[in-house]
Amino acid sequence: MYKKNIQCIIIEPVQGCLPLENSKKYLKFLEIYCKKNKIILFFDEMITGLRTECSSVQSIYKINPDISTFGKCFGGGVPIGIIGISKKIEDMIKKKKLKIFFGGTFSGSSVNSFIANQNLKYILKNKDKIFKKINNLTKKFQSDINKFCKINSLDVQVVKFQSMSQIVFSKKNIYNRLQKNFWEKDKKKQILDFKKYLFSKGVHYPSSGNIFFAYSLSGKDLKYVINTINLGLKKFFYKK
C-alpha cells in the first residue's frame, strides 16, 4: 500500500540490544523486496562491521545493500566513520549531478586515519586467531550461563551473534527490542540490583547490556565473570 512512498529502508542487520543468529532469512527478504520495488537498502553495520569474522553481516550472508556505514572497532580506540555505496548509488549521484556532503567531527583527521589503518592491518594479519578466540569466549559465556539458568529454573537467557552477546531477562522466544522490553519491564528493580551487585564484585556491566569480549581477556578472567554473573542471577532472579 505504501511501498511507492518508501525511498529507503535503514536497518541494523544484527542489533546490539538483541544479537540473534537467525536474521539471514529476513535480511534476504528485505534485499529482494527492495530490488523488486526500487527501494534503497541501507545497512547500519557500525557494531557488526569488522567484528563479524573480520568482515560484515552483508558479506557472510551474501547480501548487497546500496549504502552501508561502518565505524567503531575500525578505529582502534579513536572515533571513525566509514560510508560505503554501491555502483548503482554512485551512478545515480553522477547522473543527477548531486552535491552530497559526507562529514563528521573527525572527518579528514590524519591521526585518526593513521591509527585506524594500523589497527586494521594488525587485525587482518592476525584475524584467524583473534576471531577464533573472541567467538569461543562468547560461546562459553552463553553456554555456561544458559546451563546454569536451566538448572536453577531462572527466567533468563544469553543470546549471541558471533562475538556479540546480551543477557535477556526472559526465556521466551524474543525477536525484537519491543518484545524484550515488554518481558523485562516488571524486572527493572531486579535488573538494577543485579547490575549494582556485579559492579561491587568488579564486573562492570554495560548500561546498554551489549557485551563484547576483548582478545586480551584470559580464561581465568572469563571464568570469574561467568561465576559472578551466575551468583548474581541466582541471588536476584531465583524464585523459591
DRENDOPA-443780 format. One record per residue (C-alpha): residue number from 1; residue in one letter; x, y, z. Coordinates in steps of 0.02 Angstrom, whole numbers, plus 50000, padded with zeros to 5 digits. Example, Ala and Ser with C-alpha at 12.3 -4.5 7.8 and 13.67 -1.06 7.14 Angstrom:
<sites>
<site 1, 'A', <50615, 49775, 50390>>
<site 2, 'S', <50684, 49947, 50357>>
</sites>
This chain:
<sites>
<site 1, 'M', <50000, 50000, 50000>>
<site 2, 'Y', <50139, 50122, 50047>>
<site 3, 'K', <50286, 50047, 49953>>
<site 4, 'K', <50280, 50182, 49817>>
<site 5, 'N', <50312, 50312, 49951>>
<site 6, 'I', <50462, 50222, 50026>>
<site 7, 'Q', <50631, 50287, 49967>>
<site 8, 'C', <50746, 50194, 50085>>
<site 9, 'I', <50747, 50057, 50217>>
<site 10, 'I', <50879, 50078, 50353>>
<site 11, 'I', <50916, 49931, 50467>>
<site 12, 'E', <51046, 49861, 50584>>
<site 13, 'P', <51064, 49684, 50514>>
<site 14, 'V', <51102, 49623, 50690>>
<site 15, 'Q', <51057, 49733, 50838>>
<site 16, 'G', <51172, 49755, 50985>>
<site 17, 'C', <51021, 49752, 51101>>
<site 18, 'L', <50969, 49581, 51035>>
<site 19, 'P', <51111, 49494, 50941>>
<site 20, 'L', <51020, 49344, 50867>>
<site 21, 'E', <51092, 49220, 50742>>
<site 22, 'N', <50931, 49195, 50643>>
<site 23, 'S', <50917, 49357, 50544>>
<site 24, 'K', <50977, 49294, 50375>>
<site 25, 'K', <50806, 49245, 50307>>
<site 26, 'Y', <50729, 49414, 50348>>
<site 27, 'L', <50876, 49512, 50280>>
<site 28, 'K', <50871, 49414, 50116>>
<site 29, 'F', <50685, 49452, 50106>>
<site 30, 'L', <50722, 49638, 50126>>
<site 31, 'E', <50855, 49632, 49991>>
<site 32, 'I', <50736, 49550, 49866>>
<site 33, 'Y', <50592, 49664, 49914>>
<site 34, 'C', <50697, 49821, 49894>>
<site 35, 'K', <50765, 49769, 49724>>
<site 36, 'K', <50591, 49724, 49663>>
<site 37, 'N', <50516, 49890, 49718>>
<site 38, 'K', <50667, 50001, 49679>>
<site 39, 'I', <50694, 50046, 49861>>
<site 40, 'I', <50867, 50090, 49928>>
<site 41, 'L', <50927, 49964, 50058>>
<site 42, 'F', <51040, 50039, 50193>>
<site 43, 'F', <51137, 49930, 50317>>
<site 44, 'D', <51199, 50011, 50477>>
<site 45, 'E', <51347, 49900, 50523>>
<site 46, 'M', <51428, 50015, 50650>>
<site 47, 'I', <51431, 49872, 50776>>
<site 48, 'T', <51442, 49719, 50663>>
<site 49, 'G', <51567, 49786, 50537>>
<site 50, 'L', <51737, 49703, 50555>>
<site 51, 'R', <51679, 49619, 50717>>
<site 52, 'T', <51588, 49488, 50611>>
<site 53, 'E', <51726, 49366, 50561>>
<site 54, 'C', <51838, 49512, 50512>>
<site 55, 'S', <51706, 49559, 50385>>
<site 56, 'S', <51522, 49606, 50396>>
<site 57, 'V', <51348, 49533, 50406>>
<site 58, 'Q', <51315, 49577, 50224>>
<site 59, 'S', <51473, 49484, 50174>>
<site 60, 'I', <51440, 49322, 50269>>
<site 61, 'Y', <51256, 49321, 50217>>
<site 62, 'K', <51297, 49372, 50037>>
<site 63, 'I', <51180, 49522, 50037>>
<site 64, 'N', <51214, 49680, 49938>>
<site 65, 'P', <51142, 49837, 50017>>
<site 66, 'D', <51151, 50001, 49920>>
<site 67, 'I', <51226, 50101, 50063>>
<site 68, 'S', <51325, 50041, 50215>>
<site 69, 'T', <51401, 50127, 50365>>
<site 70, 'F', <51542, 50061, 50472>>
<site 71, 'G', <51647, 50125, 50616>>
<site 72, 'K', <51687, 50090, 50798>>
<site 73, 'C', <51808, 49942, 50802>>
<site 74, 'F', <51890, 50001, 50640>>
<site 75, 'G', <51954, 50150, 50739>>
<site 76, 'G', <52063, 50053, 50861>>
<site 77, 'G', <52005, 50165, 51004>>
<site 78, 'V', <51980, 50327, 50910>>
<site 79, 'P', <51818, 50390, 50829>>
<site 80, 'I', <51798, 50350, 50645>>
<site 81, 'G', <51656, 50330, 50521>>
<site 82, 'I', <51651, 50243, 50352>>
<site 83, 'I', <51518, 50257, 50217>>
<site 84, 'G', <51507, 50131, 50075>>
<site 85, 'I', <51396, 50149, 49922>>
<site 86, 'S', <51356, 50031, 49779>>
<site 87, 'K', <51392, 50065, 49596>>
<site 88, 'K', <51206, 50098, 49574>>
<site 89, 'I', <51209, 50239, 49701>>
<site 90, 'E', <51370, 50309, 49629>>
<site 91, 'D', <51294, 50313, 49453>>
<site 92, 'M', <51135, 50393, 49522>>
<site 93, 'I', <51236, 50532, 49605>>
<site 94, 'K', <51336, 50565, 49446>>
<site 95, 'K', <51185, 50560, 49331>>
<site 96, 'K', <51087, 50685, 49436>>
<site 97, 'K', <51244, 50787, 49471>>
<site 98, 'L', <51203, 50788, 49655>>
<site 99, 'K', <51314, 50881, 49777>>
<site 100, 'I', <51321, 50769, 49930>>
<site 101, 'F', <51422, 50813, 50083>>
<site 102, 'F', <51492, 50673, 50191>>
<site 103, 'G', <51567, 50737, 50351>>
<site 104, 'G', <51585, 50724, 50537>>
<site 105, 'T', <51683, 50787, 50686>>
<site 106, 'F', <51839, 50687, 50640>>
<site 107, 'S', <51822, 50691, 50450>>
<site 108, 'G', <51992, 50707, 50370>>
<site 109, 'S', <52087, 50680, 50532>>
<site 110, 'S', <52258, 50613, 50484>>
<site 111, 'V', <52290, 50549, 50661>>
<site 112, 'N', <52128, 50450, 50668>>
<site 113, 'S', <52155, 50382, 50493>>
<site 114, 'F', <52332, 50326, 50534>>
<site 115, 'I', <52280, 50239, 50695>>
<site 116, 'A', <52131, 50156, 50610>>
<site 117, 'N', <52241, 50096, 50466>>
<site 118, 'Q', <52370, 50021, 50584>>
<site 119, 'N', <52232, 49940, 50687>>
<site 120, 'L', <52154, 49864, 50532>>
<site 121, 'K', <52321, 49799, 50468>>
<site 122, 'Y', <52352, 49710, 50634>>
<site 123, 'I', <52178, 49633, 50639>>
<site 124, 'L', <52188, 49572, 50459>>
<site 125, 'K', <52360, 49496, 50490>>
<site 126, 'N', <52300, 49404, 50646>>
<site 127, 'K', <52117, 49379, 50604>>
<site 128, 'D', <52114, 49189, 50620>>
<site 129, 'K', <52174, 49184, 50799>>
<site 130, 'I', <52083, 49343, 50852>>
<site 131, 'F', <51910, 49293, 50792>>
<site 132, 'K', <51928, 49112, 50843>>
<site 133, 'K', <51968, 49166, 51021>>
<site 134, 'I', <51834, 49300, 51044>>
<site 135, 'N', <51700, 49190, 50965>>
<site 136, 'N', <51748, 49045, 51079>>
<site 137, 'L', <51745, 49160, 51231>>
<site 138, 'T', <51568, 49212, 51184>>
<site 139, 'K', <51512, 49032, 51155>>
<site 140, 'K', <51574, 48981, 51327>>
<site 141, 'F', <51493, 49133, 51407>>
<site 142, 'Q', <51325, 49090, 51328>>
<site 143, 'S', <51337, 48903, 51359>>
<site 144, 'D', <51390, 48911, 51541>>
<site 145, 'I', <51263, 49043, 51593>>
<site 146, 'N', <51118, 48963, 51498>>
<site 147, 'K', <51160, 48794, 51576>>
<site 148, 'F', <51161, 48873, 51749>>
<site 149, 'C', <50995, 48961, 51716>>
<site 150, 'K', <50914, 48799, 51658>>
<site 151, 'I', <50974, 48700, 51809>>
<site 152, 'N', <50911, 48836, 51928>>
<site 153, 'S', <50749, 48872, 51832>>
<site 154, 'L', <50793, 49055, 51806>>
<site 155, 'D', <50691, 49157, 51682>>
<site 156, 'V', <50850, 49220, 51599>>
<site 157, 'Q', <50950, 49178, 51443>>
<site 158, 'V', <51103, 49235, 51348>>
<site 159, 'V', <51085, 49266, 51161>>
<site 160, 'K', <51229, 49296, 51043>>
<site 161, 'F', <51288, 49331, 50867>>
<site 162, 'Q', <51470, 49292, 50833>>
<site 163, 'S', <51565, 49384, 50971>>
<site 164, 'M', <51418, 49495, 51023>>
<site 165, 'S', <51309, 49440, 51168>>
<site 166, 'Q', <51171, 49504, 51280>>
<site 167, 'I', <51086, 49441, 51438>>
<site 168, 'V', <50898, 49438, 51411>>
<site 169, 'F', <50794, 49430, 51570>>
<site 170, 'S', <50664, 49314, 51496>>
<site 171, 'K', <50669, 49137, 51423>>
<site 172, 'K', <50535, 49175, 51295>>
<site 173, 'N', <50573, 49174, 51108>>
<site 174, 'I', <50606, 49359, 51081>>
<site 175, 'Y', <50628, 49431, 50907>>
<site 176, 'N', <50642, 49619, 50932>>
<site 177, 'R', <50678, 49754, 51058>>
<site 178, 'L', <50494, 49792, 51092>>
<site 179, 'Q', <50465, 49612, 51146>>
<site 180, 'K', <50623, 49615, 51252>>
<site 181, 'N', <50570, 49775, 51340>>
<site 182, 'F', <50395, 49706, 51369>>
<site 183, 'W', <50453, 49545, 51453>>
<site 184, 'E', <50584, 49636, 51556>>
<site 185, 'K', <50476, 49783, 51614>>
<site 186, 'D', <50421, 49701, 51778>>
<site 187, 'K', <50601, 49658, 51823>>
<site 188, 'K', <50677, 49832, 51818>>
<site 189, 'K', <50721, 49836, 52003>>
<site 190, 'Q', <50795, 49661, 51999>>
<site 191, 'I', <50899, 49705, 51846>>
<site 192, 'L', <50962, 49865, 51928>>
<site 193, 'D', <51006, 49772, 52089>>
<site 194, 'F', <51092, 49638, 51985>>
<site 195, 'K', <51199, 49769, 51896>>
<site 196, 'K', <51246, 49851, 52061>>
<site 197, 'Y', <51295, 49681, 52130>>
<site 198, 'L', <51409, 49647, 51981>>
<site 199, 'F', <51490, 49818, 52000>>
<site 200, 'S', <51525, 49783, 52184>>
<site 201, 'K', <51616, 49625, 52128>>
<site 202, 'G', <51723, 49715, 51999>>
<site 203, 'V', <51620, 49666, 51847>>
<site 204, 'H', <51568, 49823, 51751>>
<site 205, 'Y', <51407, 49777, 51662>>
<site 206, 'P', <51375, 49897, 51516>>
<site 207, 'S', <51222, 50010, 51530>>
<site 208, 'S', <51168, 49955, 51356>>
<site 209, 'G', <51187, 49772, 51401>>
<site 210, 'N', <51295, 49746, 51245>>
<site 211, 'I', <51437, 49626, 51291>>
<site 212, 'F', <51593, 49617, 51183>>
<site 213, 'F', <51742, 49514, 51241>>
<site 214, 'A', <51917, 49576, 51208>>
<site 215, 'Y', <52053, 49471, 51130>>
<site 216, 'S', <52158, 49507, 51285>>
<site 217, 'L', <52031, 49426, 51403>>
<site 218, 'S', <52103, 49273, 51489>>
<site 219, 'G', <52012, 49112, 51526>>
<site 220, 'K', <52034, 49145, 51712>>
<site 221, 'D', <51951, 49316, 51698>>
<site 222, 'L', <51808, 49245, 51594>>
<site 223, 'K', <51779, 49110, 51725>>
<site 224, 'Y', <51768, 49244, 51860>>
<site 225, 'V', <51645, 49347, 51756>>
<site 226, 'I', <51535, 49195, 51723>>
<site 227, 'N', <51536, 49137, 51904>>
<site 228, 'T', <51498, 49312, 51968>>
<site 229, 'I', <51354, 49334, 51846>>
<site 230, 'N', <51283, 49163, 51891>>
<site 231, 'L', <51288, 49205, 52077>>
<site 232, 'G', <51204, 49372, 52043>>
<site 233, 'L', <51069, 49294, 51935>>
<site 234, 'K', <51028, 49166, 52069>>
<site 235, 'K', <51029, 49300, 52205>>
<site 236, 'F', <50905, 49414, 52117>>
<site 237, 'F', <50804, 49304, 51999>>
<site 238, 'Y', <50785, 49136, 52087>>
<site 239, 'K', <50609, 49101, 52144>>
<site 240, 'K', <50592, 48977, 52288>>
</sites>
